[in-house]
């Protein structure tokens, strides 16, 4: 064993390897990215404009992608047995904070 490895110690990272866990999180990441793309398109073109390639209304694309994120979030919560009560409480606090923030309070 080289001294440098001995001084650093074992790697603290333990990446996921379970294929089902990876599928759940991978799909969630994909849907979040698609929602981000839809939101960016709304900022760039306007929410009520039409995407030039697909001819889909940006508002429709945005709500579809938000729905996909929500569905995947629910599956993640179930699969990993996350504390849905704590998640909902934090989400409620965040909504209230952002409402005040958007209002300029």
C-alpha positions as CSV (number, residue, x, y, z in Angstrom):
1,X,0.0,0.0,0.0
2,X,1.4,3.4,-0.9
3,X,1.7,6.0,1.9
4,X,-0.5,8.6,0.1
5,X,-3.4,6.2,0.0
6,X,-2.9,5.3,3.7
7,X,-2.9,9.0,4.7
8,X,-6.1,9.8,2.8
9,X,-8.0,6.9,4.2
10,X,-10.8,5.0,2.5
11,X,-13.1,6.8,0.0
12,X,-16.1,8.2,1.9
13,X,-18.3,8.0,-1.2
14,X,-20.4,5.0,-1.9
15,X,-22.3,5.5,-5.3
16,X,-25.6,3.9,-5.8
17,X,-25.5,0.6,-7.7
18,X,-29.0,-0.7,-7.4
19,X,-30.5,-0.6,-10.9
20,X,-34.0,0.2,-9.6
21,X,-32.7,3.1,-7.4
22,X,-30.7,4.4,-10.4
23,X,-33.8,4.2,-12.7
24,X,-35.9,6.1,-10.2
25,X,-33.4,8.9,-9.7
26,X,-32.3,9.0,-13.3
27,X,-35.8,9.5,-14.6
28,X,-36.5,12.1,-11.9
29,X,-33.4,14.0,-13.0
30,X,-34.4,13.7,-16.7
31,X,-37.9,15.1,-15.9
32,X,-36.5,18.0,-13.9
33,X,-34.2,18.9,-16.8
34,X,-37.2,18.8,-19.2
35,X,-39.2,21.1,-16.8
36,X,-36.2,23.4,-16.7
37,X,-36.1,23.5,-20.5
38,X,-39.8,24.2,-20.7
39,X,-39.4,27.1,-18.2
40,X,-36.5,28.5,-20.1
41,X,-38.5,28.4,-23.3
42,X,-41.2,30.4,-21.6
43,X,-38.7,33.0,-20.4
44,X,-37.1,33.2,-23.9
45,X,-40.3,33.3,-26.0
46,X,-43.2,34.0,-23.6
47,X,-45.5,31.5,-21.9
48,X,-48.3,31.8,-24.4
49,X,-46.1,31.5,-27.5
50,X,-45.6,28.4,-29.6
51,X,-42.4,26.4,-29.7
52,X,-41.2,26.7,-33.3
53,X,-40.1,23.1,-33.9
54,X,-42.9,21.1,-32.2
55,X,-45.7,23.8,-32.5
56,X,-46.6,23.0,-28.9
57,X,-47.8,25.9,-26.8
58,X,-45.2,26.8,-24.2
59,X,-47.8,27.0,-21.4
60,X,-49.0,23.4,-22.2
61,X,-45.4,22.1,-22.4
62,X,-44.6,23.7,-19.0
63,X,-47.6,22.2,-17.2
64,X,-47.0,18.8,-18.8
65,X,-43.4,18.8,-17.6
66,X,-44.3,20.0,-14.1
67,X,-46.9,17.2,-13.9
68,X,-44.1,14.7,-14.9
69,X,-41.8,16.1,-12.2
70,X,-44.6,15.8,-9.6
71,X,-45.4,12.2,-10.6
72,X,-41.7,11.2,-10.4
73,X,-41.3,13.0,-7.1
74,X,-44.1,11.0,-5.7
75,X,-42.5,7.8,-6.9
76,X,-39.2,8.8,-5.4
77,X,-40.9,9.5,-2.1
78,X,-42.5,6.1,-2.2
79,X,-39.5,4.1,-3.4
80,X,-37.0,5.6,-0.9
81,X,-39.6,5.8,1.9
82,X,-39.0,9.6,2.4
83,X,-40.8,11.5,5.1
84,X,-43.8,12.9,3.1
85,X,-45.0,14.8,6.1
86,X,-41.7,16.6,6.5
87,X,-41.6,17.2,2.7
88,X,-45.1,18.7,2.7
89,X,-44.3,20.9,5.7
90,X,-41.1,22.2,4.1
91,X,-42.9,22.8,0.8
92,X,-45.7,24.8,2.5
93,X,-43.0,26.9,4.3
94,X,-41.2,27.4,1.0
95,X,-44.4,28.4,-0.8
96,X,-45.2,31.0,1.8
97,X,-41.6,32.4,1.8
98,X,-41.7,32.6,-2.0
99,X,-45.1,34.3,-2.1
100,X,-43.7,37.0,0.2
101,X,-40.5,37.2,-1.8
102,X,-42.4,37.6,-5.1
103,X,-44.6,40.3,-3.5
104,X,-41.6,42.2,-2.4
105,X,-42.3,41.9,1.3
